[in-house]
Amino acid sequence: MSSEIHRIILHIDMDYFFAQCEEREHPELKGKPVVICVYSGRSADSGAVSTSNYEARKLGIKAGIPIFRAKNLAPDAVFLPVNMELYRSISDEVMEILKANCSTLEQESVDEAFCEVTGKVSGFDEAKALALRLKEEIKQKVGLTCSIGVAPNKLVAKIASDFQKPDGLTVVKPDVVIKFLAPLKIIDLIGVGKKTGDRLHGLGVKTIGELSKLSAENLTHEFGKAKGMWLKQASQGIDDSAVEVREGTEQIGRITTLKEDTNDLNVIFEVTDELSEDVYRKLEARKLSFKSVTFVAISTDFKNRTKTHMLEAPAKGLDIIKENARRLAKLFLEENPVALRRVGVRVANLTEEKGQKTLGEF
């Protein structure tokens, strides 16, 4: 069995990502409880917590609780609105590092990704060394920490990445998968929510190990054939799902803070030109075309606004990015004559160049 070839998958999970991004941009927040909120707009404190850093979590603040409740729990915490443009921009930096180091990258969300390294590394020890290098490169280049799970499949890799948060690294080799999973709570099994967890508790099952001992017949009787068989296999760490690029969801963007708050178009054009060049270099390196250009504006009150133009055909030229970013910036400021604190440029609807005609070739 020692000669058997196993898949090697990494799951990279950024630690308390939204709050960590804010700490990077505002170093004075380090060490303070930081709460990122989705405000409903009905009142000053209406809405829910999106995420929080570990200092806030120690005070009982969790994702999903009402903002007013979070403020009662931690009145001295720093409460900030979700700033998705900033998070997407920083996410792009992380994903570029990951893409350069794996065979296939499946970006699961803005702060999570699966990395296929089967064949790229000789075994799990080399995969661990790669994971350590990735953690260090992300820390040095992006300024953030992440947790990584290394395992023979996506299911176990994702569970492993959550095992030693924050800034963790957990390697689960094929021969210890069952031993690793056995003592974990049933809700630690990815895909088991509260409802399924409660039903399993009713059957006397509290750990993944206990679940693995139930027969497939019992599980299919209780949960139906598909769910029952999945629970049986997952409890034994069996998962054959492939790491696949999620087409059409990717985007490349850059965002930066202006030297001073301004609505001077000449100053803003100079910055969007630089950002456009940066975005273009990333596209060129990966031979990608784009079909939409977005100008991102963050005003002095930290409100995020965007203006997007959809092209008639895929494009790849730097001039097209620059011209559209400038035009969108001008239109935005004509409609919103406000001073800007940060600006960004983003391209989306990305496709690999496979001989298709691009804008400018017609």
N, C-alpha and C positions, 0 to 999 in steps of 0.2 A: 504493500500500500504506500510505502514511502516515495515511490516513483510516480504516484498519481499526480496529475497536473490539476491544481486548484485555481479558480479565479481569485484575483486579488482586487478588492474594491476599497476605496477610501470614501468616507463621508465627512465632509468639512462643514462645520456648523459654527458660524461666527457667534462669539459670546455677547449676550445682551446687546444685539447689533445697533438698534436705533439709538439707545442711550450711549453706547460706546462711541458712535459717530459724533454725537453731540459733545462728548468729553474731548474727542480729538480736536474738534473745531473750537472748543472753549475750555482750555486746560484748567481754568479756575473752578470748573465743576468737579474735578477729580476729588474723590473722597467724600463728596456730598451725595445724599440720596437724590437721584434724578428720575423723574417720571415722565414718560412720553404719552401724550393724550390725544385721543380723537374727540375733538369738541363738536357737539351737535349744533351749537349756535343758538339754542333756545334761551340759554342763560350763561352767565360767566363760568359756572361749574358743571354745566350739563354735558354729558358724554361719558366715555369710558376710557380706562387705561389701556393703551396699546402694549406697552412693555415698560420695564424699569430696570435700573441697575441693581447690583447685589446689595448695596447699602439700603436701597428702598425696599427690597424684598425682605430684608431682615426685620423691617418694621411692619411686615404683613401686607405689603402692596403687591398685588398680583395682576396679571393681564386680565382684562374683562370686568374688573370691579368698577363701580361708578366713580367718577372723578371726585365728587363731593365726599365720598367715603374715604378715598385715598387721602384727601386733604385733612380729614378728621384724624386719620391714623398718623400722618406725618405733615403737620402744618408748616414745618420749616423746610420741607423738601423743595427742590426746584422742579416746577411743572412747565413742560414745553409742548407745543403742538407738534404733531407729526410733520416731518420735513422730507417727503419722499424723494424730491429731486436730489437732495444732498445724499440720501441713503443709496439711491440708484447709482449716483456718480461714484461713490466709494465702493459700492458693490462691483461696478465695472472694473475698478482697479484690482480687486481681489480675484475676479473671474479671469482676467488676463493672465495673472500669475499661474492660476490653476491650469488654464488651457495649455500653457507652455510646458507643462510637466506631466500631462496624462494623455492617453490614447484617445479617450472619449470623455467629454464633460457633459453631464446632465445637470443643468441648473434647476434646482427644485423650487427655489424662491430667491428673493433678493439677498438672503443671508445663508443659504444652504446649497450644497452641490454634491453630486456623486462623481467620483473620479475613477475611471477604469484604468488600471495599471498592469493588468495581466499581460505578460510578455514584455512589458517595459522594465520590470524588475525581476530578479531571479528567484525571489522568494519573500517570505514575510519579514525576515530580518532586514532585507534591503528596502522593503516597503516602509518599514518603521523609520529607517534612516531618511527616506524620501519625505515622509510625513513631518519629521523633525525639521528638515530643510524648508519645507513649505511654511510651517509655522513661523520659522525665523524670518523668511523672506517677507511674509505678510506683515509681521511685526515691524521689520525694518523699513519696508517700502510704503506700507499703508498706515502703520501706527496702531494696528488693532491686534487683539488676540483672538484665537479661534480654538476649537476643540475638534480633534480628528479621531474617527474610529476606522480601524483597518480590519477587514474581515473577508471571508470567502464569498459573501453576497451582500446585496444592498440592505436587506432587512437587518442582519446582524451588525453591519457597519454603522447603520443609523442608530441602533440601540447603543452601540459602543461609543459613539461620539458624545452621547449624553451622560456617559458613565462617570466621568471625572471632571465635569465642568466646574469652574471656567479654566481655560488654558490647558485642557487635558489632552492626553494621547492614550488610547486604549487599543491594543492589538489583540485580536481574538483569532488564533490559529485554528485550522479545521478540526484538529483533534481535541480542542477544548470548548467547542461551540456549545454543546449540551451542558457542560459543567458551568460555563459562564452564564447561560440563560436561566438555569434551574432555580437559583435563589431569588431572582428578580420578581417584583410584584407583577401581577397579571396585567395591570395597566401600563407597565413598561413595554409591553409587546406592541410594536407599532401597528396601528389598525384596530386596537381594542380600546373602545371609548368607554364612557361611564356606564352606558346602558348594558353593553355586553359584559363589562366587568361586574356589574351588579348581579347579572344572571349567573355568571360563573361563581361568584361568591355564594349565591344561593345553592349551588351544587357542591359547595365546600371547597372550591378551588381558589386559592389566594396567590399562588406563585406559578411561574411559567413551568417549573418542573412538575408541579401537581397537574397542570393542564396536559402536559405531555403524556401523563400516565392514563388519561381517560381514553377510552377506545374511540375509534373513528365512528363506530355505530352509535355510541352515546351522543357524540357531538353532532352528528348529522341529524339525529332524532330531535335534538334540542334546538339546533340553529339552522336546519336545512342542509342540503347536500353541499352546495358551494361554500357556504360560510363554515360549516362543520369540518370539511376537508382542509380548508385553508387554516383553521385554528390548529388542527392536528399537525400539519406540516410546519407552520410557523413556530409552534411550541418546540419543535425539534430543530429549529434553525435552518429549515429547508426553504430556499427561495431561488428560483431560476430566472427572475426578471432581469432583463438586459439594461445596461446603462446606455441610454439613447439621448441624442441631442433633441431638444424640444424645439422643433422648427417654428419660426414666426414669433417667438416670444422674446427673442434677443434684441438688445439695443446697445449702442455704444454712445456714451456721453461724457462730457467733462464739465465741471462747474468750478468756479473760483470766486473768491472774495475780492471785490474792487479795492483799490488802495484807499479810496474814500467814497462815501455815499454820493451818488451823482445821477443825473439824468442827461448828461452831456453825451450826445450821440457819437461824437468823434472819439471820446474816451471809450465808450462802450463798443464801438466798431473795432477799435484796436484790440480790445480783449477778445471779442468774438472771433476775430481773424486768427488769433493765437490758439484759441480753443478749437476752431475748425481744423487747423493744421494738425493738432494733436489727435483729434478724432480721425482725420484722414489717414494718418500714419498707422493707426490701429486697423483701419479697414484694409489698407494696402498690405499689411503684414499677413492678414488672413484671407486676402483676395475675396473680399465681400463687397457687394453692391447694396445700396439702400434705396428706399422708396419714400421716406418721409424725413423732413428736417424740422426740429423743434427748437425754439428759443425759450430759454428758461429765465424767469425773472423772480428774484426774491427782494422784496422791498424792505425798507428800514423797520417796518412793523413785523417782519419775518413771514409775511404772507407769500405763498408760492403761487405763481401764475405761469402759464405756458401759452405759446402760440405756435401752431403746427401747420406746415404746408405738405400736402400729399402730392408727389410727382406723378406724371402720367405713365412713366416707365422707370425701371430700376436705373440708378445712376451710380457713378463711382468717382466723379471729378471733384477735386478740391474747390474749384471755382463755384461749383453748384452749391456746395455746403456754405461757403463764405457768403455768396450773394443772397441765398435764402435766409441765412442767420441775420445778416444786416437788414434785409427787407422786413423780416418778422420783428426785429428789435425796433425798427422805426415805426411800424404799425402799432406795436404794443405801446410805445411811449406816446403816440398820438392819441391812443384811446385811454391811456393811464398815465397822465403826467406826474409821475411820482419819482422820488429819488430811489435808486436801486443800491442794494448792499452787495448782492451776489448775482452773477449771471452765468448761464450755461448754454451749451450747444449739444444737441442730441440727435442722432440718426437712428431710425428703426426700420422695421419691415425688411430685415437683412436677408440676403440670399447669396449663396456662393456663385461666383462667376463661372458659368458653364457654357459659355459661348452665346448667351442671350444678348440681344441688342440692348445697349444702354442709352440713356438720354444723351444726345450729342452725336450719336452714330446714325440717326435717321436722316 
